[in-house]
Amino acid sequence: MRPNSELFLVLGWLWSAPLAFGYFCAWWAQQHGRSALGWFLFGFLLLPVAGLWLLAINGDDRDGRGESKDKSIGRGDLLATRKDVI
């Protein structure tokens, strides 16, 4: 019995978008010090919810004028600041 090639094509398209978005969520989480596996599963299983959640989290990184908040700790004129370590 030969498998239906159209079925495999449709299943490939249905799984590729959640898999790609799960990978993107895992990459984003790793860049921001969060659980990559947790965000991969969240993005893979609940794609629309995870997308909105990422937009909300990234929106918190800006101040009222739309500029990025400075998250460094300490004074900028000293050598041992958080920006030098991370």
DAHU-V826353 format. One line per field, one symbol per residue. phi: phi as a letter, one per 30 degrees, with the letter a starting at -180 (. if undefined). psi: psi as a letter, one per 20 degrees, with the letter a starting at -180 (. if undefined). burial: I if it has 16 or more other ideal C-beta (glycine too) atoms within 10 Angstrom, else O. Layout:
phi: ???
psi: ???
burial: ???
This chain:
phi: .cddddddddddddcddddddddddddddddcicdddddddddddbeddddddddddddddbdddicdddcdcjcddcddcddddc
psi: ppqohhghgghghhigghgghgggggggghhjkroggghggghghmghghghggggghhijqahijqqqojqpaqiiqgmrhhhg.
burial: OOOOOOOOOOOOOOOOOOOOIIOIIIOIIOOOOOOIOOIIOIIIOOIOOIOOOIOOOOOOOOOOOOOOOOOOOOOOOOOOOOOOOO
